Amino acid sequence: MGFFTRCIVNAEHLTPMASREGFAVDHALAKARNEIEKSLFDYFVSLSKFDVNKLKRLTSIHNVAIKSLAVENEQIYKLFFPFLTFVTSIGDLTGFQLLEAAKRFPVYYCAEVDDFRRARPLVGSARVLVNAGYIYDTKLLQLLKHYFQGVRVEMFDEASYAELLEEPSDSRKKEMAYLVTASSQALDKFRCGVLLRQFEPADVPALYVAGADGFLDSSFWGGKASGFLEGFDFGDAGGYGNKLYLNAANPLIQRLARVEDAEMTEHMIQVLYIHAMLAGHYTLSEREMEVLNTGLMKLIGYGLGGEI
């Protein structure tokens, strides 16, 4: 259990190996191991009762090591979880603080570090988002419901964005209807649907979220699987799981909705699409890299008063 500890033991009743580098695996060795494990656990329990600060320091120093033990041992989990630390959207929190938060409002966790980076700016202060992309953290949070009652801890996935991204007003939808249609057409070749939502921070013009079918995207396979993909039903937003959410609260999107030049709108949307992918730490395909290069040159040309 305590592989981060060092023990001095009386090995009189243990049988050494011929090389004297270890002990024979027998009943005596198993009994000794059990006694050492019990002694360590009893010591940790005594710390939790009589010297909590020392237990906190011990957990802080050996945070990862203790997490590795907690995922395998219920006693260790219940004893140490309140003192383990986790990276969250509102700073580092202990397991105790997560438990208290989960009693009042939902606590979400991302199983991948990049997923956490994408969602963190959107969650605000009314929710807690845990970066569980580090070793053992996802498993520890999954076990939470089994050991503690009355807490709500859920994985943050594609469906969770529905709770964060608001529907814009009917007037705003009508005002931007053409932009949504034009954007859908501009991103159709990337197998990416377009949805209009309103979210904070308002300075984020668009948010890209890869759906569960992302690995089947034709750009991922270099276009070789386009025929194979025709038989799949990817749901709403143009029939694709991958989505680009346009932020109706963003001033740039509001201005873009008033642009009447169809070609300019297409290039701008494609550049916004690439920018949203880069902001989300997604990998660009060869086709998307080409759009990034040509799209930027087009926009420079528009800015200079003409087209290159």
RODO-2510 file (C-alpha; in nm, 4 decimals, decimal comma):
residues 308
     n   res          X          Y          Z
     1     m     0,0000     0,0000     0,0000
     2     g     0,2529     0,2588     0,1096
     3     f     0,5113     0,2230    -0,1650
     4     f     0,6168     0,5820    -0,0955
     5     t     0,7200     0,4843     0,2589
     6     r     1,0286     0,3131     0,4007
     7     c     1,0053     0,0577     0,6827
     8     i     1,2514    -0,0967     0,9268
     9     v     1,1214    -0,4411     1,0157
    10     n     1,2331    -0,7391     1,2187
    11     a     1,2800    -1,0050     0,9464
    12     e     1,3751    -1,2842     1,1838
    13     h     1,0851    -1,5082     1,0764
    14     l     1,1136    -1,4376     0,7015
    15     t     1,3040    -1,6706     0,4695
    16     p     1,5667    -1,4915     0,2580
    17     m     1,6287    -1,5876    -0,1034
    18     a     1,9614    -1,7467    -0,1919
    19     s     2,0857    -1,4173    -0,3341
    20     r     1,9787    -1,2334    -0,0166
    21     e     1,8134    -0,9703    -0,2395
    22     g     1,4624    -1,0498    -0,1204
    23     f     1,2435    -1,2915     0,0681
    24     a     1,0771    -1,6164    -0,0320
    25     v     0,7120    -1,5681    -0,1220
    26     d     0,5339    -1,7694     0,1453
    27     h     0,2721    -1,7374     0,4176
    28     a     0,5116    -1,5556     0,6526
    29     l     0,5853    -1,2879     0,3920
    30     a     0,2151    -1,2421     0,3150
    31     k     0,1403    -1,2037     0,6850
    32     a     0,4185    -0,9481     0,7235
    33     r     0,2888    -0,7460     0,4308
    34     n    -0,0634    -0,7454     0,5753
    35     e     0,0635    -0,6300     0,9131
    36     i     0,2681    -0,3500     0,7588
    37     e    -0,0303    -0,2384     0,5498
    38     k    -0,2574    -0,2404     0,8554
    39     s    -0,0032    -0,0431     1,0576
    40     l     0,0237     0,2219     0,7864
    41     f    -0,3525     0,2507     0,7480
    42     d    -0,4010     0,2740     1,1257
    43     y    -0,1402     0,5503     1,1315
    44     f    -0,3232     0,7434     0,8566
    45     v    -0,6516     0,7053     1,0435
    46     s    -0,4912     0,8352     1,3628
    47     l    -0,3611     1,1363     1,1705
    48     s    -0,7138     1,2088     1,0414
    49     k    -0,8311     1,2202     1,4049
    50     f    -0,5424     1,3839     1,5881
    51     d    -0,3193     1,5623     1,3333
    52     v    -0,5154     1,6544     1,0207
    53     n    -0,2594     1,9118     0,9111
    54     k     0,0095     1,6438     0,8882
    55     l    -0,2251     1,4251     0,6837
    56     k    -0,2904     1,7198     0,4509
    57     r     0,0830     1,7762     0,4035
    58     l     0,1420     1,4061     0,3407
    59     t    -0,1377     1,3977     0,0815
    60     s    -0,0063     1,7112    -0,0877
    61     i     0,3436     1,5651    -0,1231
    62     h     0,2277     1,2224    -0,2420
    63     n    -0,0900     1,3341    -0,4242
    64     v    -0,0466     1,1164    -0,7346
    65     a     0,0790     0,8131    -0,5420
    66     i    -0,2171     0,8220    -0,3058
    67     k    -0,4574     0,8640    -0,5986
    68     s    -0,3169     0,5455    -0,7501
    69     l    -0,3955     0,3635    -0,4249
    70     a    -0,7396     0,5206    -0,3829
    71     v    -0,8705     0,3907    -0,7162
    72     e    -0,7977     0,0353    -0,5984
    73     n    -0,8844     0,0506    -0,2284
    74     e    -1,2170     0,1715    -0,0854
    75     q    -1,0743     0,2455     0,2605
    76     i    -0,7938     0,4555     0,1160
    77     y    -1,0423     0,6311    -0,1131
    78     k    -1,2773     0,7333     0,1685
    79     l    -0,9932     0,8355     0,3981
    80     f    -0,7879     1,0400     0,1509
    81     f    -1,0337     1,1729    -0,1080
    82     p    -1,1230     1,4843     0,0960
    83     f    -0,7528     1,5824     0,0971
    84     l    -0,6658     1,5056    -0,2654
    85     t    -0,6353     1,8077    -0,4954
    86     f    -0,7895     1,8593    -0,8394
    87     v    -0,7457     2,1258    -1,1074
    88     t    -1,0776     2,3019    -1,1749
    89     s    -1,2212     2,5999    -1,3587
    90     i    -1,2089     2,8038    -1,0365
    91     g    -0,8618     2,6947    -0,9259
    92     d    -0,7228     2,3968    -0,7380
    93     l    -0,9831     2,2384    -0,5092
    94     t    -0,9614     1,9576    -0,2576
    95     g    -1,1882     1,6576    -0,2718
    96     f    -1,3762     1,7965     0,0302
    97     q    -1,4428     2,1225    -0,1541
    98     l    -1,5655     1,9290    -0,4584
    99     l    -1,8027     1,7283    -0,2396
   100     e    -1,9448     2,0442    -0,0860
   101     a    -1,9848     2,2056    -0,4275
   102     a    -2,1536     1,8959    -0,5733
   103     k    -2,4215     1,9145    -0,3024
   104     r    -2,5270     2,2600    -0,4206
   105     f    -2,4854     2,2553    -0,7985
   106     p    -2,3559     2,0283    -1,0770
   107     v    -1,9882     1,9456    -1,0926
   108     y    -1,8611     1,8372    -1,4318
   109     y    -1,5320     1,6818    -1,5305
   110     c    -1,3476     1,6519    -1,8610
   111     a    -1,1607     1,3292    -1,9258
   112     e    -0,9206     1,5051    -2,1646
   113     v    -0,7089     1,8137    -2,0951
   114     d    -0,7989     1,9713    -2,4307
   115     d    -1,1710     1,9245    -2,3595
   116     f    -1,1202     2,1157    -2,0350
   117     r    -0,9446     2,3992    -2,2172
   118     r    -1,2329     2,4300    -2,4638
   119     a    -1,5115     2,4291    -2,2075
   120     r    -1,3462     2,6277    -1,9289
   121     p    -1,4233     2,9775    -2,0675
   122     l    -1,7927     2,8874    -2,0979
   123     v    -1,8832     2,7427    -1,7593
   124     g    -1,8834     3,0699    -1,5632
   125     s    -1,9064     3,0770    -1,1839
   126     a    -2,2336     2,8846    -1,1459
   127     r    -2,0658     2,5505    -1,2215
   128     v    -1,7423     2,3735    -1,1412
   129     l    -1,5505     2,2016    -1,4189
   130     v    -1,2738     1,9614    -1,3183
   131     n    -0,9759     1,8897    -1,5392
   132     a    -0,9705     1,5109    -1,5018
   133     g    -0,7308     1,4598    -1,7887
   134     y    -0,4543     1,3753    -1,5467
   135     i    -0,3788     1,0172    -1,4442
   136     y    -0,6316     0,8582    -1,2032
   137     d    -0,8551     1,1698    -1,1777
   138     t    -1,1314     1,0471    -1,4087
   139     k    -1,1564     0,7142    -1,2275
   140     l    -1,1610     0,8848    -0,8881
   141     l    -1,4506     1,1087    -0,9925
   142     q    -1,6403     0,8186    -1,1469
   143     l    -1,6183     0,6344    -0,8141
   144     l    -1,7477     0,9341    -0,6203
   145     k    -2,1155     0,8412    -0,6568
   146     h    -2,0482     0,4922    -0,5221
   147     y    -1,8884     0,6118    -0,2007
   148     f    -2,0682     0,9410    -0,1275
   149     q    -2,4443     0,9931    -0,1479
   150     g    -2,6252     1,3042    -0,2694
   151     v    -2,3573     1,4387    -0,5006
   152     r    -2,3909     1,5152    -0,8698
   153     v    -2,0720     1,4684    -1,0671
   154     e    -2,1042     1,4175    -1,4429
   155     m    -1,8727     1,3928    -1,7404
   156     f    -1,8771     1,7007    -1,9607
   157     d    -1,9500     1,5889    -2,3153
   158     e    -2,1018     1,7233    -2,6358
   159     a    -2,4538     1,7182    -2,4906
   160     s    -2,3407     1,9308    -2,1941
   161     y    -2,2931     2,2307    -2,4209
   162     a    -2,6734     2,2547    -2,4469
   163     e    -2,6784     2,3725    -2,0834
   164     l    -2,4196     2,6431    -2,1496
   165     l    -2,5232     2,7810    -2,4888
   166     e    -2,8486     2,9772    -2,4853
   167     e    -3,1002     3,0107    -2,7643
   168     p    -3,0945     3,3661    -2,9046
   169     s    -3,4125     3,5725    -2,9304
   170     d    -3,6490     3,5165    -3,2220
   171     s    -3,5613     3,8576    -3,3646
   172     r    -3,1894     3,7761    -3,3524
   173     k    -3,2538     3,4383    -3,5171
   174     k    -3,4457     3,6082    -3,7973
   175     e    -3,1724     3,8694    -3,8365
   176     m    -2,9038     3,6014    -3,8716
   177     a    -3,0983     3,3377    -4,0632
   178     y    -2,9143     3,4079    -4,3882
   179     l    -2,5754     3,3905    -4,2148
   180     v    -2,6576     3,0491    -4,0672
   181     t    -2,7671     2,9181    -4,4069
   182     a    -2,4607     3,0584    -4,5821
   183     s    -2,2344     2,9227    -4,3092
   184     s    -2,3849     2,5759    -4,3391
   185     q    -2,3159     2,5780    -4,7115
   186     a    -1,9615     2,7062    -4,6592
   187     l    -1,8782     2,4279    -4,4117
   188     d    -2,0659     2,1441    -4,5801
   189     k    -1,7491     2,0107    -4,7415
   190     f    -1,5921     1,9875    -4,3954
   191     r    -1,8870     1,7808    -4,2704
   192     c    -1,9567     2,0429    -4,0056
   193     g    -2,3023     2,1710    -3,9145
   194     v    -2,3733     2,5264    -3,7998
   195     l    -2,5945     2,6363    -3,5104
   196     l    -2,6699     2,9844    -3,3791
   197     r    -2,6386     3,0229    -3,0025
   198     q    -2,5655     3,2983    -2,7510
   199     f    -2,2981     3,2523    -2,4867
   200     e    -2,0328     3,4158    -2,2746
   201     p    -1,7679     3,5365    -2,3149
   202     a    -1,9142     3,7499    -2,5907
   203     d    -1,5723     3,8128    -2,7448
   204     v    -1,5612     3,4485    -2,8634
   205     p    -1,7152     3,4570    -3,2142
   206     a    -1,7525     3,0831    -3,2637
   207     l    -1,7078     2,7533    -3,0825
   208     y    -1,6197     2,4268    -3,2564
   209     v    -1,7276     2,0999    -3,0951
   210     a    -1,6335     1,7662    -3,2475
   211     g    -1,9069     1,5065    -3,2340
   212     a    -1,8708     1,1386    -3,1631
   213     d    -1,8364     1,0793    -3,5363
   214     g    -1,5294     1,3030    -3,5585
   215     f    -1,2945     1,0117    -3,6286
   216     l    -1,5085     0,9236    -3,9312
   217     d    -1,4770     1,2707    -4,0793
   218     s    -1,3749     1,2578    -4,4441
   219     s    -1,0954     1,5085    -4,3818
   220     f    -0,9489     1,2696    -4,1256
   221     w    -0,9333     0,9957    -4,3905
   222     g    -0,8111     1,2297    -4,6615
   223     g    -1,1435     1,2103    -4,8453
   224     k    -1,1090     0,8368    -4,9093
   225     a    -1,4045     0,7456    -4,6886
   226     s    -1,6600     0,9885    -4,8285
   227     g    -1,8619     0,7144    -4,9942
   228     f    -1,8516     0,5013    -4,6823
   229     l    -1,9830     0,7906    -4,4713
   230     e    -2,2900     0,8496    -4,6821
   231     g    -2,4795     0,5756    -4,5009
   232     f    -2,4420     0,7297    -4,1557
   233     d    -2,7022     0,9448    -3,9831
   234     f    -2,5238     1,2141    -3,7809
   235     g    -2,8301     1,3897    -3,6375
   236     d    -2,9074     1,7626    -3,6562
   237     a    -2,7001     2,0618    -3,7656
   238     g    -2,6691     1,9656    -4,1283
   239     g    -2,6644     1,5952    -4,0506
   240     y    -2,3157     1,6071    -3,8953
   241     g    -2,2026     1,5456    -3,5402
   242     n    -1,9291     1,8116    -3,5702
   243     k    -2,0737     2,1563    -3,5030
   244     l    -1,9706     2,5184    -3,5233
   245     y    -2,1691     2,7328    -3,2809
   246     l    -2,1902     3,0955    -3,3940
   247     n    -2,2143     3,3355    -3,1016
   248     a    -2,5077     3,5701    -3,1615
   249     a    -2,3765     3,7948    -2,8812
   250     n    -2,0462     3,8547    -3,0602
   251     p    -2,0104     4,1927    -3,2391
   252     l    -1,8122     4,0374    -3,5278
   253     i    -2,0836     3,7783    -3,5935
   254     q    -2,3475     4,0510    -3,5783
   255     r    -2,1560     4,2545    -3,8376
   256     l    -2,0973     3,9480    -4,0530
   257     a    -2,4739     3,8852    -4,0604
   258     r    -2,5114     4,2181    -4,2458
   259     v    -2,2542     4,1372    -4,5155
   260     e    -2,4258     4,0917    -4,8521
   261     d    -2,1253     3,9592    -5,0442
   262     a    -2,1789     3,5811    -5,0525
   263     e    -1,8177     3,5028    -5,1437
   264     m    -1,6800     3,7203    -4,8649
   265     t    -1,9173     3,5571    -4,6161
   266     e    -1,8018     3,2120    -4,7239
   267     h    -1,4333     3,2948    -4,6781
   268     m    -1,4916     3,4638    -4,3421
   269     i    -1,6935     3,1726    -4,2058
   270     q    -1,4301     2,9245    -4,3156
   271     v    -1,1575     3,1273    -4,1456
   272     l    -1,3704     3,1504    -3,8294
   273     y    -1,4163     2,7742    -3,8478
   274     i    -1,0385     2,7193    -3,8630
   275     h    -0,9827     2,9729    -3,5852
   276     a    -1,2356     2,7919    -3,3628
   277     m    -1,0600     2,4600    -3,4272
   278     l    -0,7215     2,6082    -3,3373
   279     a    -0,8655     2,7708    -3,0244
   280     g    -1,0011     2,4294    -2,9263
   281     h    -0,6635     2,2591    -2,9819
   282     y    -0,7981     2,0406    -3,2622
   283     t    -0,5663     1,9085    -3,5315
   284     l    -0,6150     2,0578    -3,8779
   285     s    -0,6333     1,8346    -4,1824
   286     e    -0,4528     1,9145    -4,5067
   287     r    -0,7722     2,0603    -4,6526
   288     e    -0,8236     2,2833    -4,3493
   289     m    -0,4628     2,4040    -4,3620
   290     e    -0,5175     2,5006    -4,7246
   291     v    -0,8323     2,6938    -4,6323
   292     l    -0,6429     2,8710    -4,3543
   293     n    -0,3740     2,9908    -4,5949
   294     t    -0,5978     3,0900    -4,8852
   295     g    -0,8715     3,2306    -4,6588
   296     l    -0,6316     3,4646    -4,4809
   297     m    -0,4958     3,5911    -4,8116
   298     k    -0,8509     3,6536    -4,9312
   299     l    -0,9328     3,8518    -4,6185
   300     i    -0,6165     4,0577    -4,6566
   301     g    -0,7233     4,1322    -5,0114
   302     y    -1,0686     4,2440    -4,8946
   303     g    -0,9057     4,4633    -4,6316
   304     l    -0,6926     4,6347    -4,8932
   305     g    -1,0028     4,7259    -5,0879
   306     g    -0,9984     4,4567    -5,3503
   307     e    -0,9467     4,0878    -5,4076
   308     i    -0,6094     3,9194    -5,4657
***
